[in-house]
């Protein structure tokens, strides 16, 4: 232990005085310059990565446009810009238009704008937002339909020309018929989502495609009485029999499905109205005429509600009209009954509906859905005609 006193040890340490002419101590600059150099290198590297990812995203988007053009769907923009630096790649197409030449007759579609974006780290996943309103018109004609929504988004994954997954999500869509003096609401919903993805094979070799759809509060009152009340539901299906997923019309794809013995597997189906529920599974095929054959077993809660909406009174009226020679329309046939006995058409309708409901219940098997009594019935497709049990309920147009 040194001989220094405790008071002396408590005094602050003093550096020895620098000798005259001695050089100042050298300060190290690398602790300051190194972080700056790292930041500059990261900025340069990130900028290079963004421009590289932007070029990949641009080629991907251009590839999808070329693929669609090969299928008869030609897209164009009034003006186009690319931005989104530093974290996104974003391409904006203002005054977007599409000429759908694969349809007969051809038609054109116009939208206010379409914005496609992708992340820097995943430039082959494109997400597009479409700004409405959107109009649809035959070539050279005034618009026939107009659509709008609160948000519409499209997602495409994969490198062109081979898609891996496509999805469409629309919030609060509404479709109106605008041709003529009156505007009719054709379809509206709170939410619609569609998705398709390849689950086996590849886009170039026997792809197996799984599709799904979801909708909420959907109505289409002008299409069918069953669709007048808000519906919600979902469907999952698998499509087999395509040779590839090259650009071609869907009529050609369904011809391939028929030629290869493929079909449509309905894995699950559920549709709900406030007064009825329908669930089902089954398989459909395409015959040589392009029409659907097959069977879907459906369980129905509220068959008493469903049957009167299937147009039984229309079939009765048409039959009576043909018998009486009044022209063949349902209203004329039922009117002939009322002329004979006022109110007779209503009694005939009620009696026919009650008889059909009773026969369907005898034909079907009792079951439950959500702890509610239901009945299982065959929904049969025969050369495009559709039957619920023995009751004809409609027809599906040919697929090719």
C-alpha positions as CSV (number, residue, x, y, z in Angstrom):
1,X,0.0,0.0,0.0
2,X,1.4,3.4,-1.0
3,X,2.1,6.1,1.5
4,X,-0.4,8.5,0.0
5,X,-2.9,9.9,2.5
6,X,-6.6,9.3,2.1
7,X,-7.3,13.0,1.4
8,X,-4.7,12.9,-1.4
9,X,-6.3,9.8,-2.9
10,X,-9.6,11.7,-3.1
11,X,-8.2,14.6,-5.2
12,X,-9.0,14.4,-9.0
13,X,-6.4,12.9,-11.1
14,X,-4.4,15.4,-13.2
15,X,-2.8,14.6,-16.5
16,X,0.9,15.6,-16.7
17,X,1.4,18.8,-18.6
18,X,2.2,18.3,-22.3
19,X,5.7,19.2,-23.2
20,X,6.1,22.2,-25.6
21,X,6.2,21.1,-29.3
22,X,4.7,17.6,-28.5
23,X,2.1,16.3,-31.1
24,X,-1.6,16.1,-30.1
25,X,-2.9,12.6,-29.5
26,X,-4.4,11.0,-32.7
27,X,-8.2,10.5,-32.7
28,X,-9.7,7.4,-34.3
29,X,-12.2,8.2,-37.1
30,X,-13.4,4.6,-38.0
31,X,-16.0,4.4,-35.2
32,X,-17.7,7.4,-36.8
33,X,-17.2,6.5,-40.4
34,X,-18.1,2.8,-40.2
35,X,-21.8,3.3,-39.3
36,X,-22.1,6.0,-42.1
37,X,-20.6,3.6,-44.6
38,X,-22.9,0.8,-43.5
39,X,-26.0,3.1,-43.9
40,X,-24.9,4.3,-47.3
41,X,-24.2,0.6,-48.4
42,X,-27.6,-0.5,-47.2
43,X,-29.3,2.4,-49.0
44,X,-27.5,1.6,-52.2
45,X,-28.3,-2.1,-51.8
46,X,-31.9,-1.5,-51.0
47,X,-32.3,0.9,-54.0
48,X,-30.8,-1.8,-56.3
49,X,-33.1,-4.4,-54.8
50,X,-36.1,-2.2,-55.3
51,X,-35.3,-1.5,-59.0
52,X,-34.6,-5.1,-59.6
53,X,-37.8,-6.2,-57.9
54,X,-39.7,-3.5,-59.9
55,X,-38.3,-4.8,-63.1
56,X,-39.4,-8.4,-62.1
57,X,-42.9,-7.1,-61.2
58,X,-43.2,-5.1,-64.4
59,X,-42.2,-8.2,-66.5
60,X,-44.7,-10.3,-64.5
61,X,-47.5,-7.8,-65.0
62,X,-46.7,-7.4,-68.7
63,X,-46.6,-11.2,-69.0
64,X,-50.1,-11.6,-67.6
65,X,-51.3,-8.9,-70.0
66,X,-49.8,-10.8,-73.0
67,X,-51.3,-14.0,-71.7
68,X,-54.7,-12.5,-71.5
69,X,-54.4,-11.0,-75.0
70,X,-53.7,-14.5,-76.3
71,X,-57.0,-15.6,-74.8
72,X,-58.9,-12.7,-76.5
73,X,-58.9,-10.3,-73.6
74,X,-57.0,-7.1,-74.5
75,X,-56.3,-4.6,-71.7
76,X,-55.3,-0.9,-72.1
77,X,-54.6,2.2,-70.0
78,X,-55.2,5.8,-70.6
79,X,-52.1,6.6,-68.6
80,X,-49.7,4.4,-66.5
81,X,-47.2,5.2,-63.7
82,X,-44.9,3.1,-61.6
83,X,-43.9,4.0,-58.0
84,X,-44.0,2.8,-54.5
85,X,-40.4,3.2,-53.5
86,X,-39.0,2.2,-51.0
87,X,-41.1,-0.7,-49.7
88,X,-43.6,-1.5,-52.5
89,X,-43.7,-1.7,-56.3
90,X,-46.9,-0.1,-57.5
91,X,-48.3,0.3,-61.1
92,X,-51.3,2.5,-61.6
93,X,-53.5,2.3,-64.7
94,X,-55.9,5.2,-65.0
95,X,-58.9,5.0,-67.3
96,X,-58.5,1.2,-67.6
97,X,-60.3,-0.7,-70.4
98,X,-60.6,-4.2,-71.6
99,X,-61.9,-5.6,-75.0
100,X,-63.3,-9.1,-74.5
101,X,-63.0,-10.5,-78.0
102,X,-63.4,-14.1,-76.9
103,X,-67.1,-13.6,-76.2
104,X,-69.8,-13.6,-78.8
105,X,-70.8,-10.9,-79.3
106,X,-67.6,-9.1,-78.2
107,X,-67.9,-6.4,-75.4
108,X,-65.8,-3.8,-73.7
109,X,-65.3,-3.0,-70.1
110,X,-64.2,0.4,-68.6
111,X,-63.1,1.2,-65.1
112,X,-61.9,4.4,-63.4
113,X,-58.5,3.0,-62.4
114,X,-56.6,-0.2,-61.6
115,X,-53.6,-0.3,-59.2
116,X,-51.4,-3.4,-59.1
117,X,-48.8,-3.6,-56.3
118,X,-46.3,-6.1,-55.0
119,X,-43.8,-6.3,-52.1
120,X,-40.1,-5.9,-52.8
121,X,-39.4,-9.3,-51.3
122,X,-42.2,-11.0,-53.4
123,X,-42.5,-9.4,-56.8
124,X,-44.4,-12.3,-58.4
125,X,-47.4,-11.9,-56.1
126,X,-49.5,-9.1,-57.6
127,X,-52.4,-7.5,-55.8
128,X,-54.7,-5.3,-57.7
129,X,-57.3,-2.8,-56.5
130,X,-60.0,-1.8,-59.0
131,X,-61.7,1.6,-58.6
132,X,-65.3,1.8,-59.9
133,X,-67.6,2.5,-61.4
134,X,-67.2,-0.2,-64.1
135,X,-69.3,-0.3,-67.3
136,X,-70.0,-3.1,-69.7
137,X,-71.1,-2.5,-73.3
138,X,-71.2,-4.3,-76.6
139,X,-68.7,-3.0,-79.1
140,X,-69.9,0.4,-80.5
141,X,-73.0,0.4,-78.2
142,X,-74.0,2.4,-75.1
143,X,-73.3,0.6,-71.7
144,X,-75.7,-2.2,-70.8
145,X,-74.5,-2.8,-67.3
146,X,-72.8,-0.7,-64.6
147,X,-71.1,-2.0,-61.4
148,X,-69.7,-0.4,-58.3
149,X,-68.4,-1.5,-54.9
150,X,-66.7,-0.2,-51.8
151,X,-63.5,-2.2,-52.6
152,X,-62.5,-4.7,-55.3
153,X,-59.2,-6.6,-55.1
154,X,-57.6,-9.1,-57.4
155,X,-54.6,-11.3,-56.4
156,X,-52.4,-13.3,-58.8
157,X,-49.5,-15.5,-57.8
158,X,-47.0,-17.1,-60.1
159,X,-44.9,-16.3,-63.2
160,X,-46.7,-15.9,-66.5
161,X,-47.9,-17.8,-68.4
162,X,-48.5,-20.3,-65.6
163,X,-50.7,-19.0,-62.7
164,X,-50.6,-20.8,-59.4
165,X,-53.5,-19.0,-57.6
166,X,-56.0,-16.3,-58.5
167,X,-58.4,-14.6,-56.1
168,X,-61.1,-12.0,-56.3
169,X,-62.6,-10.2,-53.3
170,X,-65.4,-7.6,-53.6
171,X,-67.0,-5.6,-50.8
172,X,-70.5,-4.3,-51.2
173,X,-70.8,-5.0,-54.9
174,X,-73.8,-3.8,-56.9
175,X,-74.6,-4.6,-60.6
176,X,-77.3,-2.6,-62.4
177,X,-78.8,-2.9,-65.8
178,X,-78.6,0.6,-67.4
179,X,-79.8,-0.1,-70.9
180,X,-83.1,1.6,-71.7
181,X,-85.1,4.1,-69.7
182,X,-85.3,2.2,-66.4
183,X,-82.4,1.0,-64.3
184,X,-82.9,-2.5,-62.7
185,X,-80.7,-3.8,-59.9
186,X,-79.4,-7.2,-61.1
187,X,-77.2,-8.2,-58.2
188,X,-76.0,-6.9,-54.8
189,X,-74.2,-8.3,-51.8
190,X,-72.3,-7.3,-48.7
191,X,-69.3,-9.5,-49.6
192,X,-68.2,-11.8,-52.5
193,X,-64.9,-13.8,-52.6
194,X,-63.7,-16.2,-55.3
195,X,-60.5,-18.2,-55.4
196,X,-58.9,-20.8,-57.7
197,X,-55.7,-22.7,-57.3
198,X,-53.9,-25.6,-58.8
199,X,-53.8,-28.5,-56.3
200,X,-52.3,-31.3,-58.6
201,X,-50.4,-31.4,-61.8
202,X,-49.2,-28.1,-63.2
203,X,-50.4,-25.3,-65.4
204,X,-48.8,-27.1,-68.4
205,X,-49.7,-30.7,-67.6
206,X,-53.2,-31.9,-66.5
207,X,-53.9,-29.3,-63.8
208,X,-56.5,-30.1,-61.1
209,X,-58.1,-26.9,-60.0
210,X,-59.8,-26.2,-56.7
211,X,-62.3,-23.4,-56.7
212,X,-64.2,-21.8,-53.9
213,X,-66.7,-19.0,-53.5
214,X,-68.1,-17.2,-50.5
215,X,-70.9,-14.6,-50.5
216,X,-73.0,-12.8,-47.9
217,X,-76.3,-10.9,-48.1
218,X,-76.5,-11.6,-51.8
219,X,-79.7,-10.9,-53.8
220,X,-80.6,-11.1,-57.5
221,X,-84.4,-10.5,-57.5
222,X,-84.7,-10.2,-61.3
223,X,-83.0,-13.5,-62.0
224,X,-85.1,-15.9,-59.9
225,X,-87.7,-15.7,-57.0
226,X,-85.3,-17.9,-54.9
227,X,-82.8,-15.1,-55.0
228,X,-85.1,-12.3,-53.9
229,X,-84.2,-12.7,-50.2
230,X,-80.7,-12.1,-48.9
231,X,-78.5,-15.3,-49.3
232,X,-75.3,-16.3,-47.7
233,X,-73.3,-19.3,-48.5
234,X,-70.2,-21.0,-49.8
235,X,-69.2,-23.6,-52.3
236,X,-66.0,-25.6,-52.8
237,X,-65.4,-27.6,-56.0
238,X,-62.6,-29.4,-57.8
239,X,-62.3,-29.4,-61.6
240,X,-60.6,-32.3,-63.4
241,X,-60.0,-33.1,-67.0
242,X,-58.1,-30.0,-68.4
243,X,-55.0,-30.8,-70.5
244,X,-53.3,-27.5,-69.5
245,X,-54.1,-24.0,-68.5
246,X,-52.8,-22.2,-71.6
247,X,-54.7,-19.2,-72.8
248,X,-57.9,-20.4,-74.4
249,X,-61.7,-19.9,-74.1
250,X,-63.5,-21.7,-71.4
251,X,-65.6,-23.5,-74.0
252,X,-62.4,-25.2,-75.2
253,X,-61.5,-26.2,-71.6
254,X,-64.9,-27.8,-71.1
255,X,-64.5,-29.7,-74.4
256,X,-61.2,-31.0,-73.0
257,X,-63.0,-32.0,-69.8
258,X,-65.6,-34.0,-71.8
259,X,-63.0,-35.6,-74.0
260,X,-60.8,-36.8,-71.1
261,X,-63.7,-38.0,-68.9
262,X,-63.2,-35.3,-66.3
263,X,-65.8,-33.6,-64.2
264,X,-66.8,-31.2,-61.5
265,X,-66.7,-32.5,-57.9
266,X,-68.9,-30.4,-55.5
267,X,-67.0,-31.0,-52.3
268,X,-69.4,-28.9,-50.2
269,X,-72.3,-26.5,-50.9
270,X,-74.2,-24.5,-48.4
271,X,-76.8,-21.8,-49.1
272,X,-78.9,-20.0,-46.5
273,X,-82.0,-17.9,-46.7
274,X,-83.8,-16.4,-43.7
275,X,-86.4,-19.2,-44.1
276,X,-84.4,-22.1,-45.6
277,X,-81.0,-23.9,-45.7
278,X,-79.6,-26.1,-48.5
279,X,-76.4,-28.2,-48.2
280,X,-75.1,-30.7,-50.6
281,X,-72.3,-32.7,-52.3
282,X,-72.0,-34.5,-55.6
283,X,-70.4,-34.8,-59.0
284,X,-71.2,-33.4,-62.4
285,X,-69.9,-34.4,-65.8
286,X,-70.1,-32.8,-69.3
287,X,-71.7,-34.9,-72.1
288,X,-71.0,-34.7,-75.8
289,X,-73.5,-32.0,-76.3
290,X,-71.8,-29.7,-73.8
291,X,-74.5,-30.2,-71.2
292,X,-74.3,-31.2,-67.6
293,X,-75.1,-34.7,-66.3
294,X,-74.8,-35.9,-62.7
295,X,-76.3,-35.8,-59.2
296,X,-75.9,-33.6,-56.1
297,X,-77.5,-34.9,-53.0
298,X,-79.0,-31.9,-51.2
299,X,-80.4,-31.6,-47.7
300,X,-83.1,-28.9,-47.4
301,X,-84.4,-27.1,-44.3
302,X,-87.7,-25.4,-45.3
303,X,-88.7,-27.4,-48.4
304,X,-92.2,-25.9,-47.8
305,X,-90.7,-22.5,-48.6
306,X,-88.5,-23.6,-51.5
307,X,-91.1,-25.5,-53.6
308,X,-93.5,-22.6,-54.2
309,X,-90.6,-20.5,-55.5
310,X,-89.6,-23.0,-58.1
311,X,-92.2,-21.9,-60.6
312,X,-94.8,-24.7,-60.1
313,X,-97.6,-22.2,-60.8
314,X,-95.8,-21.2,-64.1
315,X,-95.8,-24.8,-65.3
316,X,-99.4,-25.3,-64.3
317,X,-100.4,-22.1,-66.2
318,X,-98.5,-23.1,-69.3
319,X,-100.1,-26.5,-69.3
320,X,-103.6,-25.1,-69.0
321,X,-102.8,-22.5,-71.6
322,X,-101.8,-25.2,-74.1
323,X,-104.9,-27.2,-73.3
324,X,-107.2,-24.2,-73.8
325,X,-105.3,-22.9,-76.8
326,X,-104.8,-19.4,-75.3
327,X,-101.2,-19.0,-76.5
328,X,-99.1,-21.0,-74.1
329,X,-98.2,-18.3,-71.5
330,X,-98.6,-19.0,-67.8
331,X,-100.6,-15.9,-67.0
332,X,-103.1,-16.6,-69.8
333,X,-103.6,-20.2,-68.6
334,X,-104.2,-19.1,-65.0
335,X,-106.4,-16.3,-66.1
336,X,-108.5,-18.8,-67.9
337,X,-109.1,-20.6,-64.6
338,X,-110.1,-17.4,-62.9
339,X,-112.5,-16.6,-65.6
340,X,-114.2,-19.9,-65.1
341,X,-114.3,-19.6,-61.3
342,X,-112.8,-16.5,-59.6
343,X,-109.9,-17.5,-57.3
344,X,-109.6,-20.9,-58.9
345,X,-106.0,-20.4,-60.0
346,X,-104.9,-19.7,-56.5
347,X,-106.6,-22.8,-55.2
348,X,-105.0,-24.9,-58.0
349,X,-101.5,-23.4,-57.2
350,X,-101.9,-24.1,-53.4
351,X,-103.1,-27.6,-54.1
352,X,-100.3,-28.4,-56.5
353,X,-97.6,-27.0,-54.2
354,X,-99.0,-29.0,-51.2
355,X,-99.1,-32.2,-53.3
356,X,-95.6,-31.7,-54.5
357,X,-94.2,-31.0,-51.0
358,X,-95.9,-34.1,-49.6
359,X,-94.5,-36.3,-52.4
360,X,-91.0,-34.8,-52.0
361,X,-91.1,-35.6,-48.3
362,X,-92.2,-39.2,-49.0
363,X,-89.4,-39.5,-51.5
364,X,-86.6,-38.0,-49.4
365,X,-84.8,-39.1,-46.3
366,X,-85.2,-37.2,-43.0
367,X,-82.2,-35.6,-41.5
368,X,-81.1,-32.5,-39.5
369,X,-79.1,-29.3,-40.3
370,X,-78.1,-27.1,-37.4
371,X,-80.5,-29.1,-35.2
372,X,-83.4,-28.3,-37.6
373,X,-85.5,-30.9,-39.4
374,X,-84.4,-31.4,-43.0
375,X,-85.0,-33.7,-45.9
376,X,-82.4,-35.2,-48.3
377,X,-83.3,-35.2,-52.0
378,X,-81.5,-35.8,-55.3
379,X,-80.8,-32.7,-57.4
380,X,-80.4,-34.4,-60.7
381,X,-78.8,-33.0,-63.9
382,X,-79.8,-34.7,-67.1
383,X,-78.6,-33.3,-70.4
384,X,-78.7,-29.8,-68.9
385,X,-82.2,-30.1,-67.4
386,X,-82.3,-29.9,-63.5
387,X,-84.8,-31.9,-61.4
388,X,-85.3,-31.8,-57.6
389,X,-86.6,-35.3,-57.0
390,X,-89.2,-35.6,-59.8
391,X,-89.8,-31.8,-60.0
392,X,-88.2,-30.0,-62.9
393,X,-86.7,-26.8,-61.6
394,X,-84.7,-25.3,-64.5
395,X,-82.0,-25.9,-67.1
396,X,-78.3,-25.1,-67.4
397,X,-77.2,-23.8,-70.8
398,X,-74.5,-25.8,-72.8
399,X,-70.9,-25.2,-71.7
400,X,-69.8,-25.5,-75.3
